């Protein structure tokens, strides 16, 4: 594993060219692709991606691929098992001196929230219990985006999806995957977003310097599923952080640290009103009850953080 010397201090330290090729069939304004560009640049070309079924499956459509290195497709629930097989094979080759340390690869699982929060959670849990040496990237677009934006275990309360209609939207609540992963005590867990490339790059660099399970959740604004103008992806991502809806934090050595704390949070509705999936909260009339509930849940989270800081 390559040791990190904390080389990323500012935007100027980010790679100036992208490893991931252009011309992919992903939707314009894809927040997952925005994050993956930075992630791949920091990890480098000696990376093998194990891609669970999801939106990112569309990246490599035979005979074309935007990846400079290897890419493996698996079923939605099987990516951690695929990563285990690759890591074991690489370790055997290293032990037998059939490859050198310089030829070793970083094994990276790439899944959507459907796999990470739901269908693949048991396999991921098992991989953390075995302390599998890999990086797990979840691009969280808060629904089954590849099949029509049905709700998933990551869908936020009140969001309208193709399977949660009505005046109140989704009746359930987003699963707290960060805490579920932390409960396994892996080497590292972090939340990131492509709209903050510096925070994202620092966390990937940190994860790259470690060994064991390193788990990353990237909130990924989705113009198609969230119903907004693709030009607003960065703005919506920044608002997710500024309003406190998406806390940027990390877990390592038994401690959770917030890497950014929005001291003057913007009202949550500034984030919601830009997305068609929440339009029913504002038109034909404002749903003050639901808006207040969503704001109260965000406020309660940050009140706990502030108390813990004192």
N, C-alpha and C positions, 0 to 999 in steps of 0.2 A: 504494500500500500504506500502511495506517495505521501510523504510528510508535508504538511502545509506550513508555510512560514508567515501566514497572515499577510499575503501580498496585496490584498484588495483593500484600499483605504478610501478611494473616491471613484467617481464615475470614469475618470480618465484611466483608471487601472483595469477597466473591463476590456475584454478582447475587442479589437476593432473590426474583426471579420467573423462571420458565422460559419461554423462547421456544417450546420444543417442546411441542405440545399434549398433553393427556391422552387416555386412552381408546384407546390403540393396541392392536392385537392381539398384541403381544409377550408372551412368557411372563412370569408373575409372577416378580419377583426377577431379571430379566434384567440381567446385569452390563454388557452392551454399552449398553443403554438408560441405565443409571446414569451411564456415562461420557459418552454423547452429550448428555445434558441439560447438563452442565457445558461441554462443547466448544461446543455451539451458543450458549449464553449468552455465552461469551467472544468468539466470532467475530462474533456479531450477525446481524441479519436480512438484511443485504446479502451473503448467502452462497448459492451455488448448489451443491447436492449432486449428485454423479454417483455413483449407487449401483449397484455390481455385484450380480449375482444372489447372494442369500444371505438370512440371517435378516432383515436390515433392509429387504429388499424388501417385507416385510409391513407396514411403517410406512404406506406410501401405497397404499391399496387404493381404486381409483376408486369413488365420487366423493369419498372422504374423504382428508385428509392432515393430519398434525400439524405440518407445516412452515409457517412464516410466509412463506418465500420459495420459490425455485424448486427443483425436484427432477427429476432425469433418471435413468431406469432403463437399464442396459446389461447385456449378457451378462457372464458371470463374468470373462472374460479381457480385456474391452474398456474398462473404466472409465478407464484412463489415456489411451486414444485419445479417448474422449468428452471428457475434461477438456482435451485438446489442442485439439479443435475449438472448445470453448466459449471457452477462453482466447484463441485466435487471433481468433475473432469479436469478442470484447470489445476486443481490441487494435486491430482494424481500425476499430471504431466510435469508439474514442478518437482514433485518428489522423485520422479524417474529421470529428472534432468533432461526431459525432451523439449522443454521450453525454459527460457531464462526468466528471471524476475522482470526484466525489461519487456518481455513479451507477454506478461500476464495482463489480463483484462479486468476492468471494473465491471461487475455484474449489476445491472440496473433494471428493476422492474418498472414498467410504465403502465399504469391503469387509470381508468376513470373512477368516479365515485360509486358507480354501480357495482364494480368489483371490490373496491376498497372498503366501502361502508357496508356492503351487503353480501353478494354472492361469493366473494373470495376472502371474507374476513376470517373464516376458520383456518384456511390454509396459511394466511398471513400470521395468525396467532401461533400456529405450529412452527413457522419459520423463526419467529422471535424466541420461542421457547428453546429451539435448537441453537440459538445464537448464530444463525446463518449470516455469513459475511457478505452483505449486499446492501445496495441502496434501493429504497422503494419510493417511487414518485407517484403520488395520486394527483391527477389533474381533476379538480373538483368543480364541475359545472352544474352541480346541484340538480341533476336529473339524468335520465337515460337519453343523452343527447343524440346518440347515433341512430336511435330508432323512433324518434319523434318527440323527445322530451317528456316521457312519462315520469311521474314522481319517483324519487329514490329515497333511501334513508338519509340522504344529504340535503333534500329539498327543505328550504326554510318555511316556517309557519306562514300561512296566508298566500303563498305563491300560487299562481295559476299555472297548471301544466296541462298536458293533453289528457291526463287521467285524474285531475283534481279541478273540477269546474265549480260553478256556483258563486254566490256573492262573497263567500269567505275564503275561497281558494283552498289550499292544502290544510287539512285539519290537524295534521301531525306536526312534529318538531324535528329539526335537524339533529341527527345523532352526533354526540360529542366524540368524534373519532380520536382527537388528540389525546384525551384522557384515557380512552380505551387502550391506545397504543402505549402510553406512559405506564399504565398498570402492569405491562409486561416487562418493564425496566430494560428496554433495549439500549444500545449505545447512544442513540440520538433521535430526537423527534423535533420537527420544526414546522411552523406554518409560514408560507411565503405567498407572494403574488407578483405576477410579471410587471405590474405597474410600478413596483419598487425594485428595479433591477439590482441596486446596490445591496440591499438587505438580502435579496435572493442569492446573489453571487457569494456573499460572505458566508451564508449558511451552507451552500453547496460546497464551497471550499473547505469549510469546517468538517462537514460530513465526509468529504473525500479523504481527510487526514486520519480518520478513525477506522476501526475495524468492528465487525459485528453488524447487527441490524441498524440501519440508519433510515429513518422514516420521514418523508417530506409530504406535506399536504399543500398543494398550490391551488388557491381559489382561482377559478378560471372563468371570467365573464364570457358569456356565450350569446352573441348577437341573435342567432337563430332561435335558441331556446328561451332566452330571456326577453326577446322582442325589443331590440333597440338598434339604433343606427350603428353600424360597425365602427364608425369614426369615434364613437364614445367609449370604446373599450378601456383605454388608459384612464380616462376621466372617471369612469365607473369603478375601476380598480382602486384608484386613489381615494374615492369617496367611501369605498368599503372600509378602508383603514381610517380615514378622517372621522367617519361617523362612529367608529368603534364596532361596527358589525363584524369585521374580520380582524381579530387581534393577531399581531405579529409577535410570535414567541418561540422559545425553544426549550427543550429539556435535555440536560446532560448532567452526569454525575449526581443524579438524584434530585436535581433542582430545576424548577421552571423559572425562566427569566423572560420578561417581555422586552423585546428588542426595540419596540417603538410604543410609546404611550401617548395617545392623543390628548393633550392637556386641555385643549379647548375643542371638544367634540362638536361637530356639526350635527344638526338634527337628522335622525335616521331617514326621515322622509325625503331629504335631499338625494339620498341614494336610491330610495324606492321609486320615486316619481319619474326617474329616467327610464324605467323598465316597464315594458308592456305587461309583463307577468304580474305586476302589482297595480295596474291601471284601475282595477275594480275597487281599490281602496280610496280612490280619489274621484271617480266618475261612476254614475251620474251625480253622486254626492259623496262627500268624505265619510269614511267609516272610522269615526273618531275612536270607537272602542278598540278596534284592532290596531290602529296606528299607535294608540296609547300603550297597548299591551306590548307591541314590538319594541317601542322606545323604552318601556320600563324594564324589559328583559336585558337590553343592552346596558342601561344605566346600572342595573343590579350587578352585572358582571364586573363593570369597572369600579364600582364601589368596593367590591371585595378585593380587587387588585390594589386599590389605593390603601385600604386598611392593612393589607399584607405588607405593603411597602414601609409602613410607619414603624 
